[in-house]
Amino acid sequence: MANRAVVVDPDAPGRLVIREVGEPAPDRGEAIVRVASVSLNRGEVRRSQSAQAGWRPGWDFAGTVELTARDGSGPKEGARVVGMLASGAWAARVAAPTHALAELPPSVSFTQASTLPVAGLTALYALRKGGLLLEQAVLITGATGGVGDFALQLARLSGARVVAHIRRPEQEAQARESGAETVVIGSDLPAEQPFGPYHLVVDSVGGSTLGTALSLLREGGTLVSLGTSGGTQTTFDASKFYPIGRATLYGFILFEELKTEPAGRGLALLSQLVAAGRLKTRISVESDWSEVAAVAKQLTDRAYPGKAVLHLTSES
């Protein structure tokens, strides 16, 4: 059966279609995985809107190993796995480096697992920039997105005193359920106390939120900037930032972080937390992958919180 994948077609509605593609050709350290479920992230969807014809999006996937890596590394044939690629994961069969794969506990479904790679690892590694978080004040902006929801949960598991910044009042219950002790509501992040000072801020909003958050750090605090959903231009009051002392603004790109720690290690940890019931995957949309263009548009339109998962049909 021919391999199929989501590719960019500038002439198609939504620019994303499913087409026949070549069979994956694995290197010695890569396994062939038959994909069962994938999840969408804003970054890959955004790139697909300007990419050239034929480009294959997709970072997150979960499925079954069909062929073990030739060097003997990684999960064996028949293993249920979660993994990630730099691109091209939205396909019936993929070749994946074994260091980017983790075997799934029996109780973790492909649907749950497919949400973990980019959003889960981003939250996990961003929080690690704060070191020991026990009883530390941590602010998560954009807290109802895929990364934000995982960050709230993982920060709570780390013993932090978690503050969530959200846009709409109807999102408050979700933020508190995920781990927020305090919830700040509104388009703008308030600069007045009692919100702060923070040991760690994980910011995916940018814009004026980033500028305000810089002034809310405590001495030696760190702000991890990993997105600009609220604007790419930021103005901040330097007279309120540098006197804090030893405060750090850290630019975060997941694929750069993965150069020093294999994705498989973090994915194994996240999967174990899901299996233990300590980490929940918030899935708002499930659909067949034939609906990829429509679901991608819903993501860019912010039509749902949390994650969207697409399932590959048996005919794939």
C-alpha positions as CSV (number, residue, x, y, z in Angstrom):
1,M,0.0,0.0,0.0
2,A,1.4,3.4,-1.0
3,N,2.5,5.8,1.7
4,R,0.5,8.9,2.1
5,A,1.2,12.2,3.9
6,V,-0.1,15.7,4.4
7,V,1.6,18.1,2.0
8,V,1.3,21.8,1.1
9,D,-0.7,22.6,-2.0
10,P,-1.0,26.3,-2.5
11,D,-4.0,25.9,-4.8
12,A,-6.1,23.8,-2.4
13,P,-8.5,25.2,0.2
14,G,-6.5,25.6,3.4
15,R,-3.3,24.7,1.5
16,L,-3.1,21.2,3.2
17,V,-4.0,18.0,1.4
18,I,-3.2,14.3,1.7
19,R,-1.2,12.9,-1.2
20,E,0.8,9.8,-2.0
21,V,4.5,10.2,-1.2
22,G,7.6,8.0,-1.3
23,E,8.2,5.2,1.3
24,P,10.5,6.3,4.2
25,A,14.1,5.4,3.8
26,P,15.5,5.0,7.3
27,D,19.1,5.5,8.4
28,R,20.8,3.0,10.6
29,G,19.5,4.7,13.7
30,E,15.9,5.2,12.5
31,A,12.9,3.0,13.0
32,I,9.9,2.8,10.7
33,V,6.6,3.7,12.5
34,R,3.1,3.2,11.3
35,V,1.4,6.4,12.5
36,A,-2.0,6.1,14.3
37,S,-2.5,9.7,15.6
38,V,-0.9,13.1,15.2
39,S,-1.5,16.4,16.9
40,L,-1.3,20.0,15.6
41,N,0.9,22.8,16.8
42,R,0.6,26.5,15.9
43,G,4.2,26.7,14.6
44,E,3.9,24.0,11.9
45,V,0.5,25.2,10.9
46,R,1.8,28.8,10.6
47,R,4.7,27.7,8.4
48,S,2.4,25.7,6.1
49,Q,0.6,28.9,5.2
50,S,3.7,30.2,3.4
51,A,5.7,27.0,2.6
52,Q,6.3,26.0,-0.9
53,A,4.3,23.3,-2.7
54,G,5.1,19.8,-1.5
55,W,6.4,20.7,1.9
56,R,5.4,18.2,4.5
57,P,4.4,19.6,8.0
58,G,4.1,17.6,11.2
59,W,6.0,17.3,14.4
60,D,4.0,15.1,16.8
61,F,3.0,11.4,16.1
62,A,2.1,8.2,17.9
63,G,1.9,4.7,16.4
64,T,3.5,1.3,16.1
65,V,7.0,0.3,15.2
66,E,6.9,-1.7,11.9
67,L,10.7,-2.0,11.4
68,T,13.4,-1.8,14.1
69,A,16.4,0.4,13.5
70,R,19.2,-1.4,11.7
71,D,21.7,-0.5,14.5
72,G,19.5,-2.3,17.0
73,S,18.7,0.8,19.0
74,G,15.3,1.9,20.3
75,P,11.9,0.2,20.5
76,K,11.5,-3.2,18.8
77,E,9.0,-4.2,16.1
78,G,5.4,-4.0,17.4
79,A,6.2,-1.5,20.2
80,R,3.7,1.3,20.7
81,V,5.6,4.6,20.6
82,V,5.3,8.3,20.7
83,G,7.8,10.4,18.8
84,M,8.6,13.6,17.0
85,L,10.2,14.8,13.8
86,A,11.5,18.2,12.5
87,S,8.9,17.9,9.7
88,G,6.8,15.3,7.9
89,A,5.3,13.5,10.8
90,W,1.7,13.7,9.4
91,A,2.1,10.6,7.3
92,A,1.0,7.0,7.3
93,R,4.6,5.7,7.8
94,V,7.6,7.7,8.9
95,A,11.3,7.0,9.6
96,A,12.1,8.4,13.1
97,P,15.4,8.5,14.9
98,T,15.2,6.2,17.9
99,H,16.5,8.9,20.2
100,A,13.2,10.8,19.4
101,L,11.0,7.8,20.3
102,A,9.6,6.6,23.6
103,E,7.7,3.3,24.2
104,L,4.2,3.9,25.7
105,P,2.9,2.4,28.9
106,P,-0.1,0.1,28.1
107,S,-2.7,2.4,29.6
108,V,-1.6,5.5,27.4
109,S,-3.5,5.7,24.2
110,F,-2.2,6.9,20.8
111,T,-4.6,9.8,21.1
112,Q,-3.1,10.9,24.5
113,A,0.5,10.3,23.4
114,S,0.3,12.3,20.2
115,T,-0.3,15.5,22.2
116,L,2.9,15.2,24.2
117,P,5.9,15.9,22.0
118,V,6.1,19.6,21.2
119,A,3.7,21.0,23.7
120,G,4.7,18.7,26.6
121,L,8.4,18.9,26.0
122,T,8.3,22.6,25.6
123,A,6.5,23.0,29.0
124,L,8.9,20.5,30.6
125,Y,12.1,22.0,29.4
126,A,10.9,25.6,29.9
127,L,10.1,24.9,33.5
128,R,13.5,23.4,34.0
129,K,15.1,26.8,33.4
130,G,13.8,27.7,36.8
131,G,15.6,24.9,38.6
132,L,14.0,23.7,41.8
133,L,10.5,25.1,41.8
134,L,9.3,23.9,45.2
135,E,7.3,26.8,46.9
136,Q,8.5,29.2,44.2
137,A,6.2,31.7,42.5
138,V,5.8,30.8,38.8
139,L,3.7,32.6,36.2
140,I,2.4,30.9,33.1
141,T,1.0,33.2,30.3
142,G,-1.2,31.9,27.5
143,A,-2.1,29.3,30.1
144,T,-5.0,27.6,28.2
145,G,-3.0,26.7,25.1
146,G,-1.4,23.3,24.6
147,V,2.0,24.4,26.1
148,G,0.3,26.5,28.9
149,D,-1.9,23.7,30.1
150,F,1.0,21.2,30.4
151,A,3.1,23.9,32.1
152,L,0.4,24.6,34.7
153,Q,0.2,20.9,35.5
154,L,4.0,20.2,35.6
155,A,4.6,23.4,37.7
156,R,2.0,22.2,40.2
157,L,3.7,18.7,40.3
158,S,7.0,20.5,41.0
159,G,5.5,22.1,44.1
160,A,5.4,25.7,42.6
161,R,2.9,28.4,43.6
162,V,1.4,28.8,40.1
163,V,-0.2,31.9,38.7
164,A,-2.0,31.6,35.3
165,H,-2.6,34.5,33.0
166,I,-5.6,34.0,30.7
167,R,-7.7,36.2,28.4
168,R,-11.3,35.3,29.1
169,P,-13.2,34.6,32.4
170,E,-14.7,31.4,31.1
171,Q,-11.2,29.9,31.0
172,E,-10.6,30.3,34.7
173,A,-12.1,26.9,35.8
174,Q,-9.8,25.1,33.3
175,A,-6.7,27.0,34.5
176,R,-7.5,26.2,38.2
177,E,-8.2,22.6,37.4
178,S,-4.8,22.3,35.7
179,G,-2.9,23.7,38.7
180,A,-3.2,27.5,39.0
181,E,-3.4,28.7,42.5
182,T,-4.2,32.2,41.3
183,V,-5.7,33.3,37.9
184,V,-5.1,36.7,36.3
185,I,-7.8,37.5,33.7
186,G,-7.6,40.0,30.9
187,S,-5.8,40.9,27.7
188,D,-3.1,42.8,29.7
189,L,-1.0,41.5,32.5
190,P,-1.3,43.7,35.5
191,A,1.9,45.2,36.8
192,E,0.7,45.8,40.4
193,Q,1.1,43.5,43.3
194,P,0.2,40.9,44.6
195,F,1.1,39.3,41.3
196,G,4.8,38.7,41.6
197,P,7.7,38.9,42.0
198,Y,8.2,35.7,40.2
199,H,11.1,33.2,40.3
200,L,10.1,32.0,36.8
201,V,7.8,33.2,34.1
202,V,7.0,31.0,31.0
203,D,5.6,33.4,28.4
204,S,4.1,32.4,25.1
205,V,2.3,35.7,24.5
206,G,5.0,38.3,23.8
207,G,3.9,41.9,23.1
208,S,3.0,44.0,26.1
209,T,2.6,40.9,28.3
210,L,6.3,40.2,27.9
211,G,7.3,43.8,28.7
212,T,5.2,43.8,31.9
213,A,6.4,40.3,33.0
214,L,10.0,41.4,32.8
215,S,9.4,43.9,35.5
216,L,7.7,41.3,37.7
217,L,10.7,39.0,38.1
218,R,12.4,38.6,41.5
219,E,16.1,38.9,42.0
220,G,17.8,36.1,40.1
221,G,14.5,35.2,38.3
222,T,14.2,33.9,34.8
223,L,11.7,34.7,32.0
224,V,11.5,32.1,29.3
225,S,10.1,33.5,26.1
226,L,8.8,30.9,23.7
227,G,6.1,32.5,21.6
228,T,4.5,35.7,20.4
229,S,0.8,35.0,20.1
230,G,0.0,38.4,21.4
231,G,2.4,40.4,19.3
232,T,6.0,40.3,18.1
233,Q,7.0,43.8,19.2
234,T,7.8,44.4,22.9
235,T,8.6,47.6,24.8
236,F,9.8,47.4,28.4
237,D,10.9,49.8,31.1
238,A,14.6,49.0,31.5
239,S,14.7,51.1,34.7
240,K,12.4,48.5,36.3
241,F,14.3,45.5,34.9
242,Y,18.0,45.9,35.4
243,P,17.7,46.9,39.1
244,I,16.1,43.6,39.9
245,G,19.6,42.1,39.8
246,R,20.7,38.9,38.0
247,A,17.4,38.5,36.2
248,T,17.5,36.6,32.9
249,L,15.5,36.7,29.6
250,Y,15.8,33.3,27.9
251,G,14.9,32.8,24.3
252,F,13.5,29.2,24.0
253,I,13.3,27.1,20.8
254,L,12.5,23.4,21.5
255,F,14.5,22.0,18.6
256,E,17.6,23.8,20.0
257,E,17.0,22.4,23.4
258,L,16.8,18.9,22.0
259,K,20.4,19.1,20.8
260,T,21.5,18.5,24.4
261,E,18.8,16.2,25.6
262,P,17.1,13.6,23.4
263,A,13.4,13.9,23.0
264,G,12.8,10.3,23.8
265,R,13.9,10.8,27.4
266,G,11.4,13.6,28.1
267,L,8.7,11.7,26.2
268,A,9.2,8.7,28.4
269,L,8.8,10.8,31.5
270,L,5.7,12.5,30.2
271,S,4.1,9.2,29.2
272,Q,4.8,7.8,32.6
273,L,3.1,10.8,34.2
274,V,0.0,10.3,32.0
275,A,-0.1,6.6,32.8
276,A,0.0,7.4,36.5
277,G,-2.8,9.8,36.2
278,R,-0.6,12.7,37.3
279,L,-0.7,14.5,33.9
280,K,-3.8,15.0,31.8
281,T,-3.9,15.6,28.1
282,R,-6.5,18.2,27.3
283,I,-7.9,17.3,23.8
284,S,-10.6,19.6,22.5
285,V,-10.8,18.4,18.9
286,E,-10.6,14.9,17.4
287,S,-11.1,14.2,13.7
288,D,-10.0,12.1,10.8
289,W,-6.8,13.4,9.2
290,S,-8.8,14.1,6.0
291,E,-10.0,17.2,7.9
292,V,-6.5,18.5,8.5
293,A,-7.1,21.8,6.6
294,A,-10.3,22.7,8.5
295,V,-8.8,21.7,11.9
296,A,-5.6,23.7,11.2
297,K,-7.8,26.8,10.4
298,Q,-9.6,26.3,13.7
299,L,-6.3,26.3,15.5
300,T,-5.1,29.6,13.9
301,D,-8.5,31.1,14.6
302,R,-8.2,30.1,18.3
303,A,-11.5,28.2,18.1
304,Y,-10.5,25.8,20.9
305,P,-8.2,25.5,23.9
306,G,-5.8,22.7,24.4
307,K,-4.9,20.3,21.6
308,A,-6.4,18.9,18.4
309,V,-5.7,15.3,17.4
310,L,-6.1,13.7,14.0
311,H,-6.5,10.0,13.5
312,L,-5.2,8.2,10.5
313,T,-7.7,5.9,8.8
314,S,-7.0,2.2,8.4
315,E,-6.9,2.7,4.6
316,S,-3.8,4.9,5.1
